[in-house]
């Protein structure tokens, strides 16, 4: 039995040898699925890696999980869209150097027949009330993501607690839209993901442009003074890089050739 | 729809897309390494459990059998907690690397190999075992005869172990991170393409995965069945 255990340890040690990265040259970035699904980082990250020689590991998760990873010091930087949660995190001292990076708009999508009359709504809150009052089905992310948190805040603002005709699916944006499409239901989505998936869905945009639906992305560093394992330099460098004129311009044009309009609008410097 | 997937898979393979081949190569490297480690642990452990009796043996066997059904995502979560920066093994700095996926897959595949090995060994008639001993075999010869006797079932254990490793997605997602060019394997690539709404690409990748699994399983099966003819 002893020999056997020694064998296991030797084998595991051998397995460890196949990873040979130097940790100081690595930046771990937590971002949201909406950013990953858009493909934006697949373009930006290689540029950053060539310029700095740093390897980026970007993990696409819901905003809730991304913020939790920062709270535990498991990542070096964040690119997320949950301003309320981020501000809390900054106040508690878990993140620093938080900068506005870009924005796009959330939209309310639904079946083209629009049984709830969302098209006539003048605000997102009113749209949600119409969906509720007509007992139309609404599909929610239900995964504590930035999109989900925005949705919850709109329900709260309308003083409604949806229970019936409300599906909380606990999935990413793409999966949620697919379910909404299959069920002829309403959903709140970021415009980028919707445009990306439009052709495979039977949903149309019914409400957009109201102020509550502005979807703002910030980039920030996890506080290196709080966590000794956090890569300070790489985090700072990444924030700077994302705000550089070159990348801001790239963000503003990304997606035009694919869906006819930019998926994100650069917003550096603003508040 | 299926034919579109097949066609897509074929076009992807012949186009020689380096990104695709990188993903295939990583998938094979990770899953075959994990299978080999699972075999190194699971075969001896299964043989040991199949032959020896000791206090608590029943309990160990029932644990092994339970772990055969361990959801990969649970294995992934445990490995993530252990390997994360501030986890107990964080100092190894292997979270979000292929090594982390290998470890998770080892945890998933080892009980499968152990359990099936145990079953294979136990199927051998006790009288046959006594006979080998009576013929004067030493311990090593004894084990060798047993393994030869159980070879078909043992190859099934290898195939099942490899299948468990290459097909899991929850753990690879969690501990590997599905990072482009670093830890993206076929299963996590499929999940990503589905979430991007690229159903055709996802389907084509699925066919590539099934095709590769088929090739390897077919090779193992032919090994299994070839020996069958000899005996």
Interface residues (C-beta under 8 A of the other chain):
Chain A: X4 X7 X8 X11 X12 X15 X16 X18 X19 X21 X23 X28 X33 X36 X37 X39 X42 X45 X55 X57 X58 X59 X60 X72 X73 X74 X172 X173 X174 X175 X177 X178 X196 X197 X199 X200 X201 X227 X229
Chain B: X33 X37 X40 X41 X44 X45 X48 X84 X85 X86 X90 X92 X93 X94 X96 X97 X98 X99 X102 X103 X106 X177 X178 X179 X180 X182 X183 X192 X194 X195 X196 X197 X199
